[in-house]
Amino acid sequence: MKHLISNATNLPSIPKVVQELIASFSNPDITSNHISQILINDQALSAKVLRMANSVRYGGHRKVGSIKDAVVMLGFNSLRTMVLSVGFTSALDGPAAFDIREFWLKSFKMANRCKWLAKTLKIDAEVAFTCGLLHAIGEYLIHVVKPAEAVVIDERVNTGESRSRLEQQLLGFDYTQAGAELTDFWHFPQEIVQAIRWQENPTGSPELSSYAACVHIAHYMVENEAKIADGNLDDFPAKLVHSMHLTLSDVFAKFENVPELDEGIEEFLN
């Protein structure tokens, strides 16, 4: 995978401000003023961030007229998450035969659920959101570096086959491994890299990743919305919850009052 990524000439370039924000995860000395100054130099990204900051999703009852206002209203961590989201959706074009809009719609659904679960799982909400947003970035990468094989895999997944199993059979790796390699290549912190790598089997990792568990549960939520609404949680990953020293009653109680989580997703894509 490292060889494929380093030799892929058609991978999109990540905007400078997004690169700075990725670096900020591991830089405790970086300030919101520093990030806002970088963002000001990217007019297109700044304009979209200001539009988002004034949206209903982010409390549009207050007028945000500048990036500095956005920093004050949102706070550094929330602003970073917003800029990462806007930067990635703007930078990544859809390869042939890949529905990039549908890809991001699902990714934001995952991100919203990861952020909603974060408090219960005792993890950072903004990091959890980023894990959910990029959980399937390996699927995107496979379409970039192995487009013919990706089309075949998508067709078979649509008939009910397992994506990761098919990718292992046809490629020798799956989207979780590809996504982990790509986020490592982009220098994301290891907690995000490992969350993407072990999302399908969090307890199989050398050390249990709470963020991987969060992505796993969020995926269950996306795939089983109707069952959750009916209170049918018979196939919920109970062992995973126990391995995190949480009780099922706490998680199920939270599921009884799931709010509307996806309002405003379209704003990121327009």
C-alpha positions in Angstrom: 0.0 0.0 0.0 2.8 2.5 0.8 4.2 1.9 -2.7 0.8 2.4 -4.3 0.2 5.6 -2.5 3.7 7.1 -3.0 3.5 6.3 -6.7 -0.1 7.4 -7.3 0.2 10.5 -9.5 -3.6 11.2 -9.4 -4.0 11.6 -5.7 -5.5 15.0 -4.9 -3.4 17.6 -3.2 -4.5 18.7 0.2 -4.9 22.4 0.7 -2.2 24.0 2.8 -4.6 25.1 5.6 -5.8 21.5 5.9 -2.2 20.2 6.1 -1.6 22.8 8.9 -4.7 21.6 10.7 -3.7 17.9 10.5 -0.3 18.9 12.0 -2.1 20.8 14.8 -3.5 17.5 16.2 0.0 16.8 17.5 1.1 20.4 18.2 -0.1 21.6 21.6 1.4 25.0 21.0 -0.5 25.9 17.9 -3.1 28.7 18.4 -6.5 29.5 16.9 -5.0 32.9 15.8 -2.3 31.0 13.8 -4.9 28.8 12.1 -7.2 31.8 11.4 -4.3 33.7 9.7 -3.6 30.7 7.5 -7.2 30.3 6.7 -7.5 34.0 5.7 -5.0 33.4 3.0 -7.3 30.8 1.3 -10.2 33.0 0.2 -12.3 30.2 -1.3 -12.1 28.1 1.8 -12.6 31.2 4.1 -15.8 32.1 2.2 -17.2 28.6 2.7 -16.2 28.4 6.3 -18.0 31.7 7.0 -21.1 30.5 5.2 -21.1 27.4 7.3 -20.5 29.3 10.5 -23.6 31.4 9.8 -25.7 28.3 9.1 -28.4 26.9 11.4 -26.2 23.9 12.1 -23.6 26.1 13.8 -26.0 28.5 15.6 -26.7 31.0 12.8 -28.6 33.3 15.2 -25.3 35.2 15.6 -23.8 37.0 12.6 -20.2 35.8 11.9 -18.5 38.4 9.7 -14.8 37.3 9.8 -12.7 34.3 10.4 -11.7 35.7 13.8 -15.4 35.9 14.7 -15.7 32.2 13.7 -12.8 31.3 16.0 -14.5 33.0 18.9 -17.9 31.5 18.2 -16.9 28.0 17.4 -13.7 27.5 19.4 -10.5 26.1 18.0 -11.4 22.4 17.9 -14.8 22.9 16.2 -13.3 25.3 13.7 -10.6 22.8 12.9 -13.1 20.1 12.3 -15.2 22.4 10.1 -12.2 23.4 8.0 -11.0 19.8 7.6 -14.5 18.8 6.5 -14.8 21.7 4.0 -11.2 21.2 2.8 -11.6 17.5 2.1 -14.9 17.7 0.4 -13.6 20.5 -1.8 -10.3 18.9 -2.6 -11.3 15.3 -3.4 -12.8 14.9 -6.9 -14.8 11.8 -7.7 -12.9 9.3 -9.9 -14.7 7.7 -12.8 -17.5 5.4 -11.7 -17.4 6.7 -8.1 -20.3 8.6 -6.6 -18.4 11.2 -4.6 -21.5 13.0 -3.4 -23.0 9.7 -2.0 -19.6 8.9 -0.5 -19.5 12.2 1.5 -23.2 12.0 2.5 -22.5 8.6 4.2 -19.2 9.9 5.6 -20.9 12.8 7.3 -23.6 10.6 8.7 -20.9 8.5 10.2 -19.1 11.5 11.5 -22.2 12.9 13.2 -22.9 9.6 14.9 -19.3 9.3 16.1 -19.5 12.8 17.6 -22.8 12.0 19.2 -21.4 8.8 20.7 -18.2 10.4 22.0 -19.4 11.6 25.4 -20.8 8.2 26.2 -17.5 6.5 25.1 -15.4 9.1 26.9 -13.5 10.3 23.9 -12.8 13.6 22.2 -15.9 14.5 20.1 -14.0 16.4 17.4 -11.4 13.6 16.9 -14.3 11.1 16.8 -16.0 13.2 14.1 -12.8 13.2 12.0 -12.5 9.4 12.4 -16.1 9.0 11.1 -15.6 11.5 8.3 -12.5 9.6 7.0 -13.6 6.1 7.9 -14.1 5.1 4.2 -11.3 7.1 2.7 -9.6 3.8 1.8 -12.6 3.0 -0.4 -11.9 6.3 -2.3 -8.2 5.5 -2.5 -9.0 2.1 -4.1 -11.0 3.8 -6.8 -8.1 6.1 -7.5 -5.3 3.4 -7.6 -7.3 0.4 -8.7 -10.3 1.8 -10.7 -11.2 -1.4 -12.7 -11.1 -3.6 -9.7 -13.1 -1.1 -7.6 -16.0 -1.1 -10.1 -16.2 -4.9 -9.9 -16.1 -4.8 -6.1 -18.8 -2.2 -5.9 -21.1 -4.2 -8.2 -20.7 -7.3 -6.0 -21.1 -5.3 -2.8 -24.4 -4.1 -4.2 -25.6 -7.8 -4.4 -24.8 -8.3 -0.7 -21.2 -9.4 -0.5 -18.8 -8.1 2.1 -16.7 -5.2 0.8 -13.6 -6.0 3.0 -13.7 -9.7 2.2 -13.9 -9.0 -1.6 -11.1 -6.4 -1.4 -8.9 -8.9 0.4 -9.6 -11.6 -2.2 -9.1 -9.4 -5.3 -6.5 -6.9 -4.0 -4.8 -8.4 -1.1 -5.8 -5.6 1.2 -9.1 -3.9 2.2 -10.4 -0.3 2.6 -9.5 -0.2 6.3 -5.8 -0.9 5.5 -5.8 1.4 2.6 -7.4 4.2 4.6 -5.0 3.7 7.5 -2.0 3.9 5.1 -3.4 7.1 3.4 -4.2 8.9 6.7 -0.7 7.9 7.9 0.7 9.3 4.6 -1.1 12.6 5.3 0.4 12.6 8.8 -2.8 12.3 10.8 -2.2 11.3 14.4 -2.0 7.6 15.1 -5.3 7.5 17.1 -7.1 8.4 13.9 -5.0 6.1 11.7 -5.7 3.2 14.1 -9.4 3.9 14.3 -9.7 3.6 10.5 -7.5 0.5 10.5 -9.5 -1.4 13.1 -13.0 -0.1 12.6 -14.4 -3.5 11.5 -12.8 -5.4 14.3 -11.9 -3.1 17.2 -11.1 -5.9 19.6 -8.7 -7.4 17.1 -6.2 -4.6 17.4 -3.1 -4.9 19.5 -4.6 -2.4 21.9 -8.3 -1.6 21.9 -9.0 1.7 20.2 -11.9 3.6 21.6 -12.1 5.6 18.4 -12.3 2.4 16.3 -15.1 1.1 18.6 -16.9 4.4 18.1 -16.7 4.1 14.3 -17.9 0.5 14.6 -20.9 1.4 16.6 -21.6 4.4 14.4 -21.6 2.1 11.4 -24.1 -0.2 13.2 -26.3 2.9 13.7 -26.2 3.9 10.0 -26.9 0.3 8.8 -29.7 -0.4 11.3 -31.7 2.8 11.7 -35.1 1.2 11.4 -34.2 -1.6 13.9 -32.9 0.9 16.4 -36.0 3.0 16.1 -38.1 -0.2 16.8 -35.9 -1.0 19.9 -34.6 -4.1 18.3 -30.9 -4.3 19.3 -30.5 -8.1 19.4 -27.4 -8.0 17.1 -25.8 -5.0 18.7 -22.1 -5.5 19.3 -22.5 -6.1 23.0 -19.1 -7.6 23.6 -17.4 -4.5 22.2 -19.3 -2.3 24.7 -18.3 -4.6 27.6 -14.7 -4.6 26.5 -14.7 -0.8 26.9 -16.0 -1.2 30.5 -19.3 0.3 29.7 -22.8 -1.1 30.4 -25.3 -1.9 27.7 -28.0 -0.1 29.7 -26.1 3.2 29.3 -25.7 2.8 25.6 -29.3 1.6 25.0 -30.7 4.4 27.1 -28.9 6.8 24.8 -30.3 5.0 21.7 -33.8 5.6 23.1 -33.4 9.3 22.5 -31.4 9.6 19.3 -31.9 13.2 18.0 -31.9 14.4 14.4 -28.2 14.0 13.6 -27.9 14.9 9.9 -29.4 18.4 9.6 -27.1 20.6 7.5 -25.0 17.9 5.8 -25.9 19.2 2.4 -24.3 22.6 3.3 -20.9 20.9 3.3 -21.4 19.6 -0.2 -22.7 22.8 -1.9 
